[in-house]
Amino acid sequence: TAFLHGILDEEVYMTQPPGFAEIATSHLVCKLHKSLYGLKQAPRAWNDRFTKFLPLLGFQHTYSDSSLFVKTVDSGIVILLLYVDDM
């Protein structure tokens, strides 16, 4: 369900789902405002949103790996490795 919260950077349209469209409006399409699970842009949209949020929590990305984030705290270091399937 995490992919449902990704914000799309481009315009994405889809055909109307089965059972939703009436015969008279079946030629119309839906413009998506957020990503849907199964949409090829969904993993990237979610990853973008998450990686932009982490610096607000004090994490810094490493130069050696764009999916590795580090935060130094009083009692040590917090290391977060973000893996998004289907990227």
C-alpha positions as CSV (number, residue, x, y, z in Angstrom):
1,T,0.0,0.0,0.0
2,A,3.0,2.3,0.2
3,F,2.9,2.8,-3.5
4,L,-0.5,4.4,-3.2
5,H,1.0,7.5,-1.6
6,G,3.4,8.4,-4.4
7,I,2.8,11.7,-6.1
8,L,3.2,11.6,-9.9
9,D,5.5,14.0,-11.6
10,E,4.0,13.5,-15.0
11,E,0.4,13.2,-16.4
12,V,-0.8,9.6,-16.4
13,Y,-4.1,8.5,-17.9
14,M,-5.8,5.1,-17.7
15,T,-8.8,3.5,-19.2
16,Q,-11.8,3.3,-16.9
17,P,-11.9,0.2,-14.7
18,P,-14.3,-2.6,-15.6
19,G,-17.8,-2.1,-14.1
20,F,-17.1,1.7,-13.6
21,A,-17.9,3.0,-17.1
22,E,-21.3,3.3,-18.6
23,I,-21.7,2.5,-22.3
24,A,-22.1,6.2,-23.2
25,T,-18.9,7.3,-21.4
26,S,-16.7,4.2,-22.0
27,H,-14.5,6.2,-24.4
28,L,-13.4,8.5,-21.6
29,V,-10.2,8.0,-19.6
30,C,-9.2,8.8,-16.0
31,K,-6.4,11.2,-15.1
32,L,-4.5,9.9,-12.1
33,H,-3.5,12.4,-9.3
34,K,-1.6,9.8,-7.3
35,S,0.0,6.5,-8.2
36,L,-1.8,3.2,-8.2
37,Y,-0.3,-0.2,-7.3
38,G,0.8,-1.9,-10.5
39,L,1.5,1.4,-12.2
40,K,5.1,1.3,-13.6
41,Q,5.7,4.8,-12.2
42,A,4.5,3.9,-8.7
43,P,7.8,2.6,-7.2
44,R,9.8,5.6,-8.4
45,A,7.1,8.1,-7.2
46,W,7.1,6.5,-3.8
47,N,10.9,6.4,-3.6
48,D,11.1,10.1,-4.6
49,R,8.7,11.1,-1.9
50,F,10.4,9.1,0.8
51,T,13.9,10.2,-0.1
52,K,12.8,13.8,0.0
53,F,11.3,13.3,3.5
54,L,14.3,11.6,5.1
55,P,16.5,14.8,5.2
56,L,13.7,16.5,7.2
57,L,14.4,13.8,9.9
58,G,18.1,14.5,9.9
59,F,19.2,11.7,7.5
60,Q,21.9,12.4,4.8
61,H,22.3,10.2,1.7
62,T,25.7,8.8,1.1
63,Y,27.7,9.4,-2.1
64,S,28.6,5.8,-2.5
65,D,25.0,4.5,-2.6
66,S,21.9,6.6,-3.3
67,S,19.7,4.2,-1.3
68,L,21.9,4.4,1.9
69,F,21.0,7.1,4.5
70,V,22.9,7.9,7.7
71,K,21.9,10.0,10.7
72,T,24.2,10.7,13.7
73,V,22.5,10.8,17.1
74,D,23.8,11.2,20.6
75,S,24.0,7.5,21.3
76,G,25.4,6.4,18.0
77,I,24.6,6.2,14.3
78,V,21.3,5.3,12.6
79,I,21.8,3.6,9.2
80,L,18.9,3.2,6.8
81,L,19.1,1.2,3.6
82,L,16.1,1.8,1.4
83,Y,15.2,-0.9,-1.1
84,V,12.2,-0.5,-3.4
85,D,11.2,-3.5,-5.4
86,D,10.6,-3.1,-9.2
87,M,12.6,0.2,-9.5
